[in-house]
Amino acid sequence: MIDCHPKSKGSILVVDDLPDVRTTVLGLLLDEGYKVRSASNRANALELIEAERFDVAILDIRLDETDEENQDGLLLMHEIRERDPNIAILIMTAYADVKMVREALQPVNGSAPALGFLEKTEIVDLLKYVELALNNRQTKSVVCNLITQGENEHLEFKSSLRWDLNLGVVSKVLQQEVAITIAGMLNANGGNLLIGVSDDGTVLGLEHDFQSLRKKNADGFQLALIDIIRNYLGVEKMTHIHPSFEDVGNQKVCMISVEPSPEPVFLAMGNSYEFFVRVGNATHRLDVRAAMDYRRMHWKNGGDYVQNSFGR
């Protein structure tokens, strides 16, 4: 499990083949209170990346001083980006040239592989680069920024879409609760629903949900979500519901952004329909009288509404 409320300053991986350099860099970072691990080559670094979570990776380019052509650090940079794009990468080398800088800092798909590039003679500036990297990483994580707000009128957390973590079974109740939350946001002022996050803000991820699906990935998850919307709200409501996925550490979280609906939305409960609205940090069911009053106040046109077939 990953907590978006870090209890330490940050976790940093230092990769350099020279023991003296590793010792110097580790000393600087440890003195500042960072958690630091080190590796002397690409293979060891990848093992650490698979086993632990890091906020920042500081990479040398030449990881074999006996080979002047060695650029394992740049290869490692791309491998880290593929495994965990949330890790901020800093390149620190004694052998810089224009081509290396361009490869590290030129944007690919909207972002550069590395956040910074400095020479080892600039090691006195390393702490500034690390602080910048950590700040940049925090602002990049939309999910973590939301989690730090806590549940409110526009934000709710769900541990799972369909898999009951306590009972170890697929739960129709959990799926219904997701639909109720979305209905409440549609009928109020919109909001965000994070799935894969516990009530206390701990990131649990979606792996249990994935394994419960025929298609065990984000695509399968999205299909399952669409089925829930179709069954409870009507598939046409997907025009106001926008799911996306974000990697937080090595866990994946689904963020469902919900727009306010231009008309009342009713939730199918067996042979009846019920009306829910988001109030404060909870979703409430309104009885017929309260729903009629709310409709007159919330929609200027009175919320004229024709019931649909809910995709059935």
C-alpha positions in Angstrom: 0.0 0.0 0.0 1.1 3.6 -0.7 0.3 6.6 1.4 0.1 10.0 -0.4 1.0 11.6 2.9 4.7 10.9 3.1 6.3 10.7 6.5 9.9 11.3 5.3 11.3 14.0 3.0 11.6 11.6 0.1 13.3 8.4 -1.2 16.2 8.7 -3.6 18.1 6.3 -5.7 21.7 7.1 -6.6 23.3 5.2 -9.5 27.0 5.7 -10.2 29.8 3.2 -10.8 32.4 5.2 -8.8 32.3 4.4 -5.1 33.7 7.8 -4.1 31.0 9.6 -5.9 28.3 7.4 -4.4 29.7 8.0 -0.9 29.8 11.8 -1.4 26.2 12.0 -2.9 24.8 9.7 -0.2 26.4 11.8 2.5 24.9 15.0 1.2 21.4 13.5 0.9 21.4 11.6 4.2 22.5 14.8 6.0 19.3 16.5 4.7 17.1 13.7 6.0 16.4 11.8 2.7 16.0 8.1 2.5 18.8 7.0 0.1 19.7 3.8 -1.7 22.5 3.3 -4.2 23.5 1.1 -7.1 26.7 0.8 -9.1 25.2 -0.4 -12.4 22.0 -0.6 -14.4 21.1 -4.1 -13.4 21.3 -3.4 -9.7 19.4 -0.2 -10.1 16.5 -2.0 -11.9 16.3 -4.5 -9.1 15.9 -1.7 -6.6 13.3 0.0 -8.8 11.2 -3.2 -8.9 11.6 -3.8 -5.1 11.1 -0.3 -3.7 9.4 3.0 -4.3 11.6 6.0 -5.1 10.7 9.7 -5.6 13.9 10.7 -7.4 16.6 8.9 -9.3 20.1 10.5 -9.7 21.9 8.8 -12.6 25.4 8.9 -14.0 25.6 8.4 -17.7 28.7 6.3 -18.0 28.3 3.4 -15.6 31.5 1.6 -16.7 34.6 3.8 -16.6 36.5 1.2 -18.6 34.3 1.8 -21.6 34.4 5.3 -23.0 31.3 4.6 -25.1 29.2 3.4 -22.2 25.9 5.3 -21.8 24.0 2.8 -19.6 22.7 5.8 -17.6 20.7 7.1 -20.5 19.3 3.6 -21.2 18.4 3.3 -17.5 16.7 6.7 -17.6 14.3 5.4 -20.3 13.7 2.1 -18.5 12.8 3.9 -15.3 10.4 6.1 -17.2 8.7 3.0 -18.6 8.5 1.3 -15.2 7.4 4.2 -13.1 6.8 7.6 -14.8 6.3 9.2 -11.4 10.0 9.0 -10.5 11.7 12.3 -11.2 15.1 11.7 -12.9 18.2 13.8 -12.5 21.3 13.2 -14.7 24.7 14.0 -13.1 27.7 13.2 -15.2 31.3 14.2 -15.8 30.9 13.5 -19.6 28.3 15.8 -20.9 27.7 16.7 -24.6 24.9 18.4 -26.5 23.5 15.1 -27.7 23.2 13.7 -24.2 21.6 16.8 -22.9 19.1 16.8 -25.7 18.2 13.1 -25.2 17.6 13.7 -21.5 15.7 17.0 -21.6 13.9 17.0 -25.0 10.2 16.4 -24.4 8.7 13.1 -25.5 4.9 12.8 -25.5 4.7 16.1 -23.6 7.4 15.6 -21.0 11.1 15.2 -20.9 12.7 11.9 -19.7 14.8 13.8 -17.1 13.9 16.8 -15.0 17.5 18.1 -14.8 21.0 17.7 -16.1 24.1 18.8 -14.2 27.8 18.1 -14.3 29.6 16.5 -11.3 31.5 19.8 -10.9 28.1 21.3 -10.0 27.5 18.8 -7.1 27.0 21.8 -4.7 23.8 22.5 -6.6 22.5 18.9 -6.3 20.3 19.6 -3.3 18.5 22.4 -5.1 17.9 20.0 -8.0 16.5 17.4 -5.7 14.2 19.8 -4.0 13.0 21.0 -7.4 12.4 17.4 -8.5 10.4 16.5 -5.4 8.2 19.7 -5.8 7.7 18.9 -9.5 6.8 15.3 -8.7 4.2 16.4 -6.1 2.5 18.9 -8.5 2.4 16.2 -11.3 0.3 13.8 -9.2 -3.3 14.9 -9.6 -4.5 12.0 -7.5 -2.1 12.7 -4.6 -3.1 16.4 -4.7 -6.8 15.4 -4.4 -6.1 12.8 -1.7 -4.5 15.5 0.5 -7.8 17.4 0.4 -9.7 14.6 2.1 -13.3 13.6 1.2 -15.5 16.6 0.7 -18.6 17.8 -1.3 -16.7 17.3 -4.6 -14.5 14.3 -3.7 -15.0 10.7 -2.5 -12.7 7.7 -2.1 -13.6 4.1 -2.8 -11.3 1.2 -2.1 -12.6 -0.9 -4.9 -15.0 -0.9 -7.8 -16.3 -4.5 -7.4 -14.0 -6.6 -5.3 -14.8 -6.8 -1.5 -11.4 -6.7 0.1 -12.8 -8.1 3.4 -14.9 -11.0 2.0 -12.7 -11.7 -1.0 -15.6 -11.8 -3.5 -17.2 -9.7 -6.2 -19.8 -7.5 -4.6 -22.9 -6.0 -6.3 -23.2 -3.7 -3.3 -19.9 -2.1 -4.0 -20.8 -1.5 -7.6 -24.1 0.0 -6.5 -22.3 2.3 -4.1 -20.1 3.6 -6.9 -23.3 4.3 -9.0 -24.9 6.1 -6.1 -21.9 8.3 -5.6 -21.8 9.2 -9.3 -25.5 9.9 -9.4 -25.2 12.2 -6.4 -22.4 14.2 -8.1 -24.4 14.3 -11.3 -27.4 15.8 -9.5 -25.2 18.3 -7.5 -22.2 20.2 -8.7 -20.1 17.4 -10.1 -16.9 16.1 -8.5 -14.2 13.4 -8.6 -14.5 9.8 -7.4 -11.1 8.0 -6.7 -11.3 4.3 -6.9 -8.3 2.4 -5.4 -8.1 4.7 -2.4 -9.2 3.9 1.2 -11.2 6.3 3.4 -8.0 7.4 5.2 -6.3 8.3 1.9 -4.1 5.3 1.6 -3.5 4.2 -2.0 -4.5 0.5 -2.4 -4.5 0.3 -6.2 -6.8 -1.6 -8.6 -5.0 -5.0 -8.8 -7.8 -6.9 -6.9 -10.4 -5.4 -9.3 -8.3 -6.2 -12.3 -7.9 -9.8 -11.3 -11.7 -10.2 -10.9 -12.3 -9.1 -14.5 -12.1 -11.2 -17.7 -9.9 -8.5 -19.2 -7.4 -7.9 -16.3 -6.3 -4.4 -17.0 -7.5 -0.8 -17.2 -9.5 -1.4 -20.3 -11.4 -4.2 -18.6 -11.9 -2.0 -15.6 -13.4 0.8 -17.8 -15.7 -1.7 -19.5 -16.9 -2.9 -16.1 -17.5 0.7 -15.1 -19.5 1.4 -18.2 -21.7 -1.6 -17.5 -22.4 -0.3 -14.0 -23.4 3.1 -15.4 -25.6 1.4 -18.1 -27.4 -0.8 -15.5 -28.0 1.9 -12.8 -28.0 5.3 -14.6 -28.3 4.8 -18.3 -25.3 4.6 -20.7 -26.0 8.1 -22.1 -24.9 9.5 -18.8 -21.3 8.6 -19.8 -21.2 11.9 -21.7 -20.9 13.5 -18.3 -18.6 10.9 -16.7 -14.9 10.8 -17.6 -12.7 8.0 -16.2 -8.9 8.2 -16.3 -6.1 6.3 -14.7 -3.0 7.5 -12.8 0.0 5.6 -11.5 0.8 6.5 -7.9 4.1 4.7 -7.2 3.6 1.2 -8.5 -0.2 1.3 -7.9 -2.9 2.4 -10.4 -5.8 4.5 -9.3 -9.0 5.3 -11.3 -10.2 8.9 -11.2 -13.8 9.4 -12.3 -14.5 13.1 -13.1 -18.2 13.8 -13.0 -19.8 16.9 -14.6 -23.1 18.3 -13.2 -26.0 16.9 -15.2 -28.2 19.3 -17.1 -31.2 17.3 -16.0 -32.2 15.1 -13.0 -30.6 11.7 -12.9 -32.4 8.7 -11.3 -30.8 5.5 -10.2 -32.5 2.2 -11.1 -33.0 0.1 -8.0 -34.8 -3.1 -9.1 -38.2 -2.0 -10.4 -38.1 1.5 -8.9 -36.0 4.6 -9.4 -34.4 6.6 -6.6 -32.9 10.1 -6.5 -29.5 10.8 -4.8 -27.6 14.1 -4.3 -24.2 14.9 -3.0 -24.3 17.0 0.2 -21.1 17.7 2.1 -18.9 14.7 2.1 -21.7 12.2 1.7 -24.4 11.1 -0.8 -28.0 11.2 0.4 -31.2 9.7 -0.9 -34.1 12.2 -1.2 -37.7 11.1 -0.9 -40.2 12.1 -3.5 -41.2 15.5 -2.0 -37.6 16.5 -1.2 -36.5 15.4 -4.7 -39.2 17.6 -6.3 -38.2 20.6 -4.2 -34.5 20.0 -5.0 -35.3 19.7 -8.7 -37.1 23.1 -8.8 -34.2 24.8 -6.9 -31.3 23.2 -8.7 -32.5 23.2 -12.4 -33.9 26.5 -13.7 -36.2 24.8 -16.1 -37.5 22.6 -13.3 -35.5 19.6 -14.6 -38.0 18.3 -17.1 -37.1 14.7 -17.5 -38.2 11.7 -19.5 -37.3 8.4 -18.0 -35.1 6.2 -20.3 -34.7 2.5 -20.7 -31.4 2.4 -18.8 -29.8 0.4 -21.7 -31.9 -2.7 -20.9 
